[in-house]
């Protein structure tokens, strides 16, 4: 959503606008947090100012961006499992070529640095 003032126009997320409308001031260095992890729930009872670290912790707690829920995810749970199973017989390079991802991506999946929530 765009907001306008005497200096021009800028984009602000709805949840931030809601918090700003109920706050006397915006705390320095704080971000708007969704307490239930639902980005569509912009009611004042679900929003709170917090640190970026608290916001990241919320995201992890709610599992909001894990795996296929991440809007930039290129892989599915099934593919991740196939990559892990095939690692016993194929190289990272062969798997990266087969699944169209980087060798680092395959390495991160196999070492559970990413997709760690998948057994």
C-alpha positions in Angstrom: 0.0 0.0 0.0 1.3 3.5 -0.7 1.1 6.4 1.7 1.6 10.0 0.8 2.8 13.0 2.8 4.3 16.4 2.0 7.7 14.8 1.0 6.3 12.3 -1.4 5.0 8.7 -1.5 6.3 5.5 0.0 5.1 1.9 0.3 4.3 0.5 3.7 3.0 -3.0 4.5 -0.5 -3.1 6.0 0.6 -4.6 9.3 3.0 -1.8 9.8 0.4 0.8 9.0 -2.0 -0.8 11.5 0.6 -0.7 14.3 1.6 2.9 13.4 -2.0 4.0 13.7 -2.3 2.6 17.2 1.2 3.8 18.4 2.2 7.2 19.6 5.6 6.6 18.1 7.5 4.0 16.1 10.2 2.5 18.3 13.7 2.9 16.7 15.0 -0.3 15.2 11.7 -2.2 15.7 9.7 -4.1 13.1 6.1 -5.2 13.0 5.6 -8.8 14.1 2.6 -11.1 13.5 2.2 -13.0 16.7 0.3 -16.0 15.2 2.5 -16.3 12.1 -0.4 -15.5 9.8 0.5 -12.6 7.5 -3.1 -12.1 6.5 -4.2 -11.5 10.1 -3.5 -7.8 10.5 -5.7 -7.2 13.5 -4.1 -5.0 16.2 -4.3 -8.0 18.7 -2.1 -10.0 16.4 0.6 -7.3 15.9 3.4 -6.1 18.1 6.6 -4.1 17.6 9.7 -6.2 18.1 13.3 -6.6 17.1 14.3 -8.2 13.8 15.7 -11.1 15.9 12.3 -11.6 17.6 10.6 -11.4 14.2 13.0 -14.1 12.8 12.3 -16.2 15.9 8.6 -15.9 15.3 9.0 -17.1 11.8 11.0 -20.1 12.9 8.6 -20.9 15.7 5.6 -20.8 13.3 7.4 -22.6 10.5 6.2 -19.9 8.2 9.0 -20.1 5.7 10.2 -23.7 5.9 10.3 -25.8 2.8 7.5 -25.5 0.3 5.9 -22.7 2.4 8.8 -20.4 1.4 7.6 -18.5 -1.6 11.0 -18.8 -3.2 11.3 -22.5 -2.7 12.2 -24.3 -6.0 12.0 -27.8 -4.5 9.3 -30.0 -3.0 9.5 -32.3 0.0 9.5 -35.3 -2.4 12.5 -34.0 -4.4 14.4 -33.3 -1.2 13.9 -36.9 -0.1 14.9 -38.2 -3.5 18.1 -36.1 -3.4 19.0 -37.5 0.1 18.3 -41.0 -1.0 20.3 -40.7 -4.2 23.3 -39.2 -2.4 24.5 -42.7 -1.5 25.1 -43.5 -5.2 25.5 -40.1 -6.9 27.8 -37.1 -6.6 26.7 -33.6 -5.7 27.4 -32.5 -9.2 25.3 -35.3 -10.7 22.4 -34.5 -8.4 22.7 -30.8 -9.1 22.5 -31.4 -12.8 19.6 -33.9 -12.4 17.4 -31.6 -10.2 18.5 -28.2 -11.7 20.0 -26.7 -8.5 23.5 -25.8 -7.5 26.0 -28.2 -5.9 25.9 -26.1 -2.8 22.1 -26.5 -2.6 22.5 -30.3 -2.9 25.2 -30.2 -0.2 23.0 -28.1 2.1 20.1 -30.5 1.7 22.3 -33.6 2.3 23.9 -32.1 5.4 20.6 -30.8 6.6 21.7 -27.2 6.6 18.5 -26.6 4.7 15.2 -28.6 4.7 16.2 -29.8 8.2 12.5 -30.3 9.1 12.3 -33.2 6.5 13.4 -36.6 7.8 
